[in-house]
Amino acid sequence: MAEYLLKAALKKIDLADNFHVCSAGIMATDHGRASDLAIRVMKDLNQDISEHVSQRITQELLDSAAAIFCLAENHRTFLLSNFKDIGEKCFLVREFLDIKDKDIFDPFFGHIDDYRRVCADISSAMESIVKFLTGNDEN
């Protein structure tokens, strides 16, 4: 969901072509599809993620990233412990929220309301993340 929310936020200000946005997971399998509940929640936002294909995180992917956004501290801790030279570009989404001590937990195996809550939390960080990425407080 986060990948598509960020793409939509960048598209809204005509900057989608300036950034390559992708998602990857620590526990993800390559070529998996989005969960039915994630597809449903995003469809409610007029976003079709039914063609999404998951990928596992790799050093090459992290090396190519200008910024890495993790949903939870344990995700960031894992990345920092297992991959080299990413510390200065690895952030928690919560750092871009008003409530900076709240992790955003993966709703996998949860209910539709869990997915909606996660989507809302991620969405609320998007404006600040876009400002951070563009270096522009005017967006």
Secondary structure, DSSP 8 states (H G I E B T S, - for coil): -HHHHHHHHHHHTT-GGG------BSS--TT-B--HHHHHHHHTTT---TT-B--B--HHHHHH-S-EEESSHHHHHHHHHHSSS-GGGEEEGGGGSS-TT------TTS-HHHHHHHHHHHHHHHHHHHHHHHT-TT-
